Amino acid sequence: MIFAIRHGETLWNKEGRVQGGGSDSPLTKLGIETAHELGKRLKEYNIDVIYSSDLGRAKQTTDIINSFLHKKIVYSELLRETNYGIAEGIKSSDLDNNIELNRISNQVDAGDNNAHFKGGESRNTVYNRFMVFLNLLPIDKNVLISTHGGILRTFTKISADIDKKIPNCGGIQFEIDQDRRPCHINLFNLLEKEIK
C-alpha cells in the first residue's frame, strides 16, 4: 500500500499565496500539530520506507512524522510541488486581477493539462515526473510519500478522474499493480475520517 500525503499547513498556505516547486515557507503551529497527529495515526500501518520531496515544508512534515515511525527517508526532487512559475508568491485572490494569470488558471481549471504559467510546469509534465518516481518504488512494501497538494491533485485527476483539492496532512492511498499501474486510488483526510 502507498500512502501519499500533503505536507502540513505553511505560512503561505495560511496567507493564500501560490506556493509551488520554486518557493517555500515553514509550517505553521497548526501544520506542526497535524503532522504530529498524522505520524501517530500512520504508526498503525507498518510503513517500511518513507520518500519525501526535498522542499523544506515537506521535509519538516516528514521529520515530524518520522519521529513516530523511525524509518529510512529517501529525498527526491521528483516529488517537488508543481512549479507555478511567475505565479509563485502571488495571493490566489490576486490571480483574478491579472488577465494573463487568470486566463491560464481558468485553462487549468477547465482541464487543459498542457496549460502552465510562464516558467512553470503543466499538469502533464508533473504527472509524467510523478510516474517516473512511482516506477522506482517497490510494489511489495508499505510506502509513505511526503509531498505536495498540486502533484497529488494532478495524479488523481489524470489517473482516476478525481479532481479535488488535497487538504494539508490529507492525502491519497493507492496500490501499484503487477504492470506498475496505480490502482484503488482513494482520498483521505486525517481531520475528517479514518484512513481506510
Residue pairs with C-beta under 8 A, 6 or more apart in sequence:
1 45
1 142
1 143
1 173
1 174
1 175
2 137
2 142
2 143
2 144
2 145
2 173
2 174
2 175
2 176
3 42
3 45
3 47
3 142
3 143
3 144
3 145
3 171
3 172
3 173
3 195
4 144
4 145
4 147
4 152
4 155
4 171
4 172
4 173
4 174
5 38
5 61
5 144
5 145
5 146
5 147
5 169
5 170
5 171
6 147
6 148
6 149
6 152
6 166
6 167
6 168
6 169
6 170
6 171
7 27
7 31
7 35
7 53
7 57
7 58
7 60
7 61
7 146
7 147
7 148
7 168
7 169
8 27
8 28
8 30
8 31
8 32
8 34
8 35
8 57
8 60
8 61
8 64
8 168
8 169
9 27
9 28
9 30
9 31
9 34
9 168
9 169
10 19
10 24
10 25
10 26
10 27
10 28
10 31
10 57
10 168
11 25
11 26
11 27
11 28
12 18
12 19
12 23
12 25
12 89
13 19
13 25
13 28
13 31
13 168
14 28
15 91
16 91
16 92
16 93
17 25
17 89
17 90
17 91
17 92
18 84
18 87
18 88
18 89
18 90
18 91
18 92
18 95
19 25
19 57
19 81
19 88
19 89
20 81
20 82
20 83
20 84
20 85
20 87
20 88
20 120
20 150
21 55
21 80
21 81
21 82
21 83
21 84
21 121
21 148
22 83
22 84
22 85
22 88
22 119
22 120
23 88
23 89
24 55
24 56
24 57
25 56
25 57
26 56
26 57
26 60
27 35
27 57
27 60
27 61
31 57
31 60
31 61
31 168
31 169
32 60
32 64
34 168
34 169
34 190
34 191
35 60
35 61
35 64
35 65
35 169
36 64
36 68
37 169
37 190
38 65
38 169
38 190
39 64
39 65
39 66
39 67
39 68
39 69
40 68
41 190
41 195
42 65
42 68
42 69
42 144
43 68
43 69
45 142
45 195
46 142
47 69
47 71
47 142
47 143
47 144
48 71
48 138
48 141
48 142
48 143
49 71
49 72
49 74
49 138
49 141
49 143
49 144
50 62
50 65
50 66
50 69
50 71
50 72
50 73
50 74
50 143
50 144
50 145
50 146
51 73
51 74
51 75
51 76
51 79
51 133
51 137
51 143
51 144
51 145
51 146
52 58
52 59
52 61
52 62
52 73
52 74
52 75
52 76
52 79
52 145
52 146
52 147
53 59
53 75
53 76
53 77
53 79
53 80
53 81
53 146
53 147
53 148
54 75
54 76
54 77
54 79
54 80
55 80
55 81
55 148
57 148
58 79
58 146
58 147
58 148
59 75
59 146
61 146
61 169
62 73
62 146
65 144
65 146
66 73
69 144
71 144
76 133
78 129
78 130
78 132
78 133
79 130
79 133
79 145
79 146
79 147
79 148
79 151
80 147
80 148
80 151
81 147
81 148
81 149
81 150
81 151
82 120
82 121
82 123
82 126
82 148
82 150
82 151
82 154
83 119
83 120
83 121
84 117
84 120
84 121
84 150
85 116
85 117
85 118
85 119
85 120
85 121
86 101
86 117
86 118
86 119
86 120
87 95
87 101
87 104
87 105
87 117
87 120
88 120
90 98
90 101
95 101
95 102
95 105
96 102
101 117
104 115
104 116
104 117
107 115
108 115
108 116
108 123
113 122
113 123
113 124
113 127
113 158
114 122
114 123
114 124
115 122
115 123
116 122
116 125
121 129
123 154
123 157
123 158
124 158
126 150
126 151
126 154
127 154
127 155
127 158
127 159
129 151
130 151
130 154
130 155
134 176
134 180
134 182
135 180
137 143
137 176
139 175
139 176
139 177
139 178
139 180
149 165
149 166
149 167
149 168
152 166
152 171
152 172
153 163
153 164
153 165
153 166
155 172
155 182
156 162
156 163
156 164
156 166
156 172
156 185
156 187
157 163
159 182
159 185
160 182
160 185
162 185
162 187
164 187
166 172
166 187
167 189
167 191
169 190
169 191
170 187
170 188
170 189
170 190
170 191
171 187
171 188
172 185
172 186
172 187
172 188
173 184
173 185
173 186
173 188
173 195
173 196
174 182
174 183
174 184
174 185
174 186
175 182
175 183
175 184
176 182
176 183
177 183
186 196
188 194
188 195
188 196
